[in-house]
């Protein structure tokens, strides 16, 4: 059987660049060399696409100079090929490197998880892992996502959207809008970022002002959320295209005040309970909400749904849906599927197959009007 060429794309221009490298390391290590030829593509903080046999290691060590500059032309005539971009005395030269069967983006946050690179894949008419343009962009933007969830009757915590300009020009009004949501603590977060980057737990007005300014560093749209007392943090993994399936529920036991960036990726001290000790009806309701949310934004391939559950009442709130969840060795997405009977290697195989199936569905769509 001919090997599939899988281009694993990592790095990127967002604040989650380093997390992306961790995810890529895990996926590349699990790709079966008898079935796949892995092509490593790194994107720098400046947006340059670079490749080489050891591109990931070069990115991890900050040695980009030894890599080749590449592009993916957004033109179907180039036939899903990756091209070396070489600067010569006579200008730029394109040199075909390889035909790619499937692109596997592991780009967390803006310019990777928000529909931008998915738009390039669609223009180039290539197969790629994960959600399309609409699913990615709505899943990434927490404010838009909340609007869609409310329209579908899925419970959320109270929240408000403010803009960076509002924070800079009229902080008092923004604080008043935030305090109208409920008592402290309040949470501030960038609308278009993940991995808990830029999130602050605010216990008073001073904290709130600092949290708003910090979140505004990462996005022009900032979400303020009411805190929910005594909650459990529950996560569910979803896999599939038009008929998605949900994994068992898992519970995060944060080592800090909340499930922060540091507890996720740096100290790794947060505990995990898989499966989560929940009443069966509550677990089933969470899984049903996860699938409904997934379908509501036309997600595909994969997503991880994050929930809050009140300890006293078992009331459920959907927090967010991550269309490119972390794939590190301590990430919940693969761990939940492993507990559901799907190994890491099987999961990656399935995601690649789902990408090919999605491409086949797109190919059936007529692009020209016939008479």
Secondary structure as a PSIPRED ss2 file (coil, helix, strand):
# PSIPRED VFORMAT (PSIPRED V4.0)

   1 X C   1.000  0.000  0.000
   2 X C   1.000  0.000  0.000
   3 X C   1.000  0.000  0.000
   4 X E   0.000  0.000  1.000
   5 X E   0.000  0.000  1.000
   6 X E   0.000  0.000  1.000
   7 X E   0.000  0.000  1.000
   8 X E   0.000  0.000  1.000
   9 X E   0.000  0.000  1.000
  10 X E   0.000  0.000  1.000
  11 X E   0.000  0.000  1.000
  12 X C   1.000  0.000  0.000
  13 X C   1.000  0.000  0.000
  14 X C   1.000  0.000  0.000
  15 X C   1.000  0.000  0.000
  16 X C   1.000  0.000  0.000
  17 X H   0.000  1.000  0.000
  18 X H   0.000  1.000  0.000
  19 X H   0.000  1.000  0.000
  20 X H   0.000  1.000  0.000
  21 X H   0.000  1.000  0.000
  22 X H   0.000  1.000  0.000
  23 X H   0.000  1.000  0.000
  24 X H   0.000  1.000  0.000
  25 X H   0.000  1.000  0.000
  26 X H   0.000  1.000  0.000
  27 X H   0.000  1.000  0.000
  28 X H   0.000  1.000  0.000
  29 X H   0.000  1.000  0.000
  30 X H   0.000  1.000  0.000
  31 X C   1.000  0.000  0.000
  32 X C   1.000  0.000  0.000
  33 X C   1.000  0.000  0.000
  34 X C   1.000  0.000  0.000
  35 X C   1.000  0.000  0.000
  36 X E   0.000  0.000  1.000
  37 X E   0.000  0.000  1.000
  38 X E   0.000  0.000  1.000
  39 X E   0.000  0.000  1.000
  40 X E   0.000  0.000  1.000
  41 X E   0.000  0.000  1.000
  42 X E   0.000  0.000  1.000
  43 X E   0.000  0.000  1.000
  44 X C   1.000  0.000  0.000
  45 X C   1.000  0.000  0.000
  46 X C   1.000  0.000  0.000
  47 X C   1.000  0.000  0.000
  48 X C   1.000  0.000  0.000
  49 X E   0.000  0.000  1.000
  50 X E   0.000  0.000  1.000
  51 X E   0.000  0.000  1.000
  52 X C   1.000  0.000  0.000
  53 X C   1.000  0.000  0.000
  54 X C   1.000  0.000  0.000
  55 X H   0.000  1.000  0.000
  56 X H   0.000  1.000  0.000
  57 X H   0.000  1.000  0.000
  58 X H   0.000  1.000  0.000
  59 X H   0.000  1.000  0.000
  60 X H   0.000  1.000  0.000
  61 X H   0.000  1.000  0.000
  62 X C   1.000  0.000  0.000
  63 X C   1.000  0.000  0.000
  64 X H   0.000  1.000  0.000
  65 X H   0.000  1.000  0.000
  66 X H   0.000  1.000  0.000
  67 X C   1.000  0.000  0.000
  68 X E   0.000  0.000  1.000
  69 X E   0.000  0.000  1.000
  70 X E   0.000  0.000  1.000
  71 X E   0.000  0.000  1.000
  72 X C   1.000  0.000  0.000
  73 X C   1.000  0.000  0.000
  74 X C   1.000  0.000  0.000
  75 X C   1.000  0.000  0.000
  76 X H   0.000  1.000  0.000
  77 X H   0.000  1.000  0.000
  78 X H   0.000  1.000  0.000
  79 X C   1.000  0.000  0.000
  80 X C   1.000  0.000  0.000
  81 X E   0.000  0.000  1.000
  82 X E   0.000  0.000  1.000
  83 X E   0.000  0.000  1.000
  84 X E   0.000  0.000  1.000
  85 X E   0.000  0.000  1.000
  86 X E   0.000  0.000  1.000
  87 X E   0.000  0.000  1.000
  88 X E   0.000  0.000  1.000
  89 X C   1.000  0.000  0.000
  90 X C   1.000  0.000  0.000
  91 X E   0.000  0.000  1.000
  92 X E   0.000  0.000  1.000
  93 X E   0.000  0.000  1.000
  94 X E   0.000  0.000  1.000
  95 X E   0.000  0.000  1.000
  96 X E   0.000  0.000  1.000
  97 X E   0.000  0.000  1.000
  98 X E   0.000  0.000  1.000
  99 X E   0.000  0.000  1.000
 100 X C   1.000  0.000  0.000
 101 X C   1.000  0.000  0.000
 102 X E   0.000  0.000  1.000
 103 X E   0.000  0.000  1.000
 104 X E   0.000  0.000  1.000
 105 X E   0.000  0.000  1.000
 106 X C   1.000  0.000  0.000
 107 X C   1.000  0.000  0.000
 108 X C   1.000  0.000  0.000
 109 X C   1.000  0.000  0.000
 110 X C   1.000  0.000  0.000
 111 X C   1.000  0.000  0.000
 112 X C   1.000  0.000  0.000
 113 X C   1.000  0.000  0.000
 114 X C   1.000  0.000  0.000
 115 X C   1.000  0.000  0.000
 116 X H   0.000  1.000  0.000
 117 X H   0.000  1.000  0.000
 118 X H   0.000  1.000  0.000
 119 X H   0.000  1.000  0.000
 120 X H   0.000  1.000  0.000
 121 X H   0.000  1.000  0.000
 122 X H   0.000  1.000  0.000
 123 X H   0.000  1.000  0.000
 124 X H   0.000  1.000  0.000
 125 X C   1.000  0.000  0.000
 126 X C   1.000  0.000  0.000
 127 X C   1.000  0.000  0.000
 128 X E   0.000  0.000  1.000
 129 X C   1.000  0.000  0.000
 130 X C   1.000  0.000  0.000
 131 X C   1.000  0.000  0.000
 132 X C   1.000  0.000  0.000
 133 X H   0.000  1.000  0.000
 134 X H   0.000  1.000  0.000
 135 X H   0.000  1.000  0.000
 136 X H   0.000  1.000  0.000
 137 X H   0.000  1.000  0.000
 138 X H   0.000  1.000  0.000
 139 X H   0.000  1.000  0.000
 140 X H   0.000  1.000  0.000
 141 X C   1.000  0.000  0.000
 142 X H   0.000  1.000  0.000
 143 X H   0.000  1.000  0.000
 144 X H   0.000  1.000  0.000
 145 X H   0.000  1.000  0.000
 146 X H   0.000  1.000  0.000
 147 X H   0.000  1.000  0.000
 148 X H   0.000  1.000  0.000
 149 X H   0.000  1.000  0.000
 150 X H   0.000  1.000  0.000
 151 X H   0.000  1.000  0.000
 152 X C   1.000  0.000  0.000
 153 X C   1.000  0.000  0.000
 154 X C   1.000  0.000  0.000
 155 X C   1.000  0.000  0.000
 156 X C   1.000  0.000  0.000
 157 X C   1.000  0.000  0.000
 158 X C   1.000  0.000  0.000
 159 X E   0.000  0.000  1.000
 160 X E   0.000  0.000  1.000
 161 X E   0.000  0.000  1.000
 162 X E   0.000  0.000  1.000
 163 X E   0.000  0.000  1.000
 164 X H   0.000  1.000  0.000
 165 X H   0.000  1.000  0.000
 166 X H   0.000  1.000  0.000
 167 X H   0.000  1.000  0.000
 168 X H   0.000  1.000  0.000
 169 X H   0.000  1.000  0.000
 170 X C   1.000  0.000  0.000
 171 X H   0.000  1.000  0.000
 172 X H   0.000  1.000  0.000
 173 X H   0.000  1.000  0.000
 174 X H   0.000  1.000  0.000
 175 X H   0.000  1.000  0.000
 176 X H   0.000  1.000  0.000
 177 X H   0.000  1.000  0.000
 178 X H   0.000  1.000  0.000
 179 X H   0.000  1.000  0.000
 180 X C   1.000  0.000  0.000
 181 X C   1.000  0.000  0.000
 182 X C   1.000  0.000  0.000
 183 X C   1.000  0.000  0.000
 184 X C   1.000  0.000  0.000
 185 X C   1.000  0.000  0.000
 186 X E   0.000  0.000  1.000
 187 X E   0.000  0.000  1.000
 188 X E   0.000  0.000  1.000
 189 X E   0.000  0.000  1.000
 190 X E   0.000  0.000  1.000
 191 X C   1.000  0.000  0.000
 192 X C   1.000  0.000  0.000
 193 X C   1.000  0.000  0.000
 194 X C   1.000  0.000  0.000
 195 X C   1.000  0.000  0.000
 196 X C   1.000  0.000  0.000
 197 X C   1.000  0.000  0.000
 198 X C   1.000  0.000  0.000
 199 X C   1.000  0.000  0.000
 200 X E   0.000  0.000  1.000
 201 X E   0.000  0.000  1.000
 202 X E   0.000  0.000  1.000
 203 X C   1.000  0.000  0.000
 204 X C   1.000  0.000  0.000
 205 X H   0.000  1.000  0.000
 206 X H   0.000  1.000  0.000
 207 X H   0.000  1.000  0.000
 208 X H   0.000  1.000  0.000
 209 X H   0.000  1.000  0.000
 210 X H   0.000  1.000  0.000
 211 X H   0.000  1.000  0.000
 212 X H   0.000  1.000  0.000
 213 X H   0.000  1.000  0.000
 214 X H   0.000  1.000  0.000
 215 X H   0.000  1.000  0.000
 216 X H   0.000  1.000  0.000
 217 X C   1.000  0.000  0.000
 218 X C   1.000  0.000  0.000
 219 X C   1.000  0.000  0.000
 220 X C   1.000  0.000  0.000
 221 X E   0.000  0.000  1.000
 222 X E   0.000  0.000  1.000
 223 X E   0.000  0.000  1.000
 224 X E   0.000  0.000  1.000
 225 X E   0.000  0.000  1.000
 226 X E   0.000  0.000  1.000
 227 X C   1.000  0.000  0.000
 228 X C   1.000  0.000  0.000
 229 X C   1.000  0.000  0.000
 230 X C   1.000  0.000  0.000
 231 X E   0.000  0.000  1.000
 232 X E   0.000  0.000  1.000
 233 X E   0.000  0.000  1.000
 234 X E   0.000  0.000  1.000
 235 X E   0.000  0.000  1.000
 236 X E   0.000  0.000  1.000
 237 X E   0.000  0.000  1.000
 238 X E   0.000  0.000  1.000
 239 X E   0.000  0.000  1.000
 240 X E   0.000  0.000  1.000
 241 X C   1.000  0.000  0.000
 242 X C   1.000  0.000  0.000
 243 X C   1.000  0.000  0.000
 244 X C   1.000  0.000  0.000
 245 X E   0.000  0.000  1.000
 246 X E   0.000  0.000  1.000
 247 X E   0.000  0.000  1.000
 248 X E   0.000  0.000  1.000
 249 X E   0.000  0.000  1.000
 250 X E   0.000  0.000  1.000
 251 X E   0.000  0.000  1.000
 252 X E   0.000  0.000  1.000
 253 X E   0.000  0.000  1.000
 254 X C   1.000  0.000  0.000
 255 X C   1.000  0.000  0.000
 256 X C   1.000  0.000  0.000
 257 X C   1.000  0.000  0.000
 258 X C   1.000  0.000  0.000
 259 X C   1.000  0.000  0.000
 260 X C   1.000  0.000  0.000
 261 X H   0.000  1.000  0.000
 262 X H   0.000  1.000  0.000
 263 X H   0.000  1.000  0.000
 264 X H   0.000  1.000  0.000
 265 X H   0.000  1.000  0.000
 266 X H   0.000  1.000  0.000
 267 X C   1.000  0.000  0.000
 268 X C   1.000  0.000  0.000
 269 X C   1.000  0.000  0.000
 270 X C   1.000  0.000  0.000
 271 X E   0.000  0.000  1.000
 272 X E   0.000  0.000  1.000
 273 X E   0.000  0.000  1.000
 274 X E   0.000  0.000  1.000
 275 X C   1.000  0.000  0.000
 276 X C   1.000  0.000  0.000
 277 X C   1.000  0.000  0.000
 278 X C   1.000  0.000  0.000
 279 X C   1.000  0.000  0.000
 280 X H   0.000  1.000  0.000
 281 X H   0.000  1.000  0.000
 282 X H   0.000  1.000  0.000
 283 X H   0.000  1.000  0.000
 284 X H   0.000  1.000  0.000
 285 X H   0.000  1.000  0.000
 286 X H   0.000  1.000  0.000
 287 X H   0.000  1.000  0.000
 288 X H   0.000  1.000  0.000
 289 X H   0.000  1.000  0.000
 290 X H   0.000  1.000  0.000
 291 X H   0.000  1.000  0.000
 292 X H   0.000  1.000  0.000
 293 X H   0.000  1.000  0.000
 294 X H   0.000  1.000  0.000
 295 X H   0.000  1.000  0.000
 296 X H   0.000  1.000  0.000
 297 X C   1.000  0.000  0.000
 298 X C   1.000  0.000  0.000
 299 X C   1.000  0.000  0.000
 300 X C   1.000  0.000  0.000
 301 X E   0.000  0.000  1.000
 302 X E   0.000  0.000  1.000
 303 X E   0.000  0.000  1.000
 304 X E   0.000  0.000  1.000
 305 X E   0.000  0.000  1.000
 306 X E   0.000  0.000  1.000
 307 X E   0.000  0.000  1.000
 308 X E   0.000  0.000  1.000
 309 X E   0.000  0.000  1.000
 310 X E   0.000  0.000  1.000
 311 X C   1.000  0.000  0.000
 312 X C   1.000  0.000  0.000
 313 X C   1.000  0.000  0.000
 314 X C   1.000  0.000  0.000
 315 X C   1.000  0.000  0.000
 316 X E   0.000  0.000  1.000
 317 X E   0.000  0.000  1.000
 318 X E   0.000  0.000  1.000
 319 X E   0.000  0.000  1.000
 320 X E   0.000  0.000  1.000
 321 X E   0.000  0.000  1.000
 322 X E   0.000  0.000  1.000
 323 X C   1.000  0.000  0.000
 324 X C   1.000  0.000  0.000
 325 X C   1.000  0.000  0.000
 326 X C   1.000  0.000  0.000
 327 X C   1.000  0.000  0.000
 328 X C   1.000  0.000  0.000
 329 X C   1.000  0.000  0.000
 330 X C   1.000  0.000  0.000
 331 X C   1.000  0.000  0.000
 332 X H   0.000  1.000  0.000
 333 X H   0.000  1.000  0.000
 334 X H   0.000  1.000  0.000
 335 X H   0.000  1.000  0.000
 336 X H   0.000  1.000  0.000
 337 X H   0.000  1.000  0.000
 338 X H   0.000  1.000  0.000
 339 X H   0.000  1.000  0.000
 340 X C   1.000  0.000  0.000
 341 X C   1.000  0.000  0.000
 342 X C   1.000  0.000  0.000
 343 X C   1.000  0.000  0.000
 344 X H   0.000  1.000  0.000
 345 X H   0.000  1.000  0.000
 346 X H   0.000  1.000  0.000
 347 X H   0.000  1.000  0.000
 348 X H   0.000  1.000  0.000
 349 X H   0.000  1.000  0.000
 350 X H   0.000  1.000  0.000
 351 X H   0.000  1.000  0.000
 352 X H   0.000  1.000  0.000
 353 X H   0.000  1.000  0.000
 354 X H   0.000  1.000  0.000
 355 X H   0.000  1.000  0.000
 356 X H   0.000  1.000  0.000
 357 X H   0.000  1.000  0.000
 358 X H   0.000  1.000  0.000
 359 X H   0.000  1.000  0.000
 360 X H   0.000  1.000  0.000
 361 X H   0.000  1.000  0.000
 362 X H   0.000  1.000  0.000
 363 X H   0.000  1.000  0.000
 364 X C   1.000  0.000  0.000
 365 X C   1.000  0.000  0.000
 366 X C   1.000  0.000  0.000
 367 X C   1.000  0.000  0.000
 368 X C   1.000  0.000  0.000
 369 X C   1.000  0.000  0.000
 370 X C   1.000  0.000  0.000
 371 X C   1.000  0.000  0.000
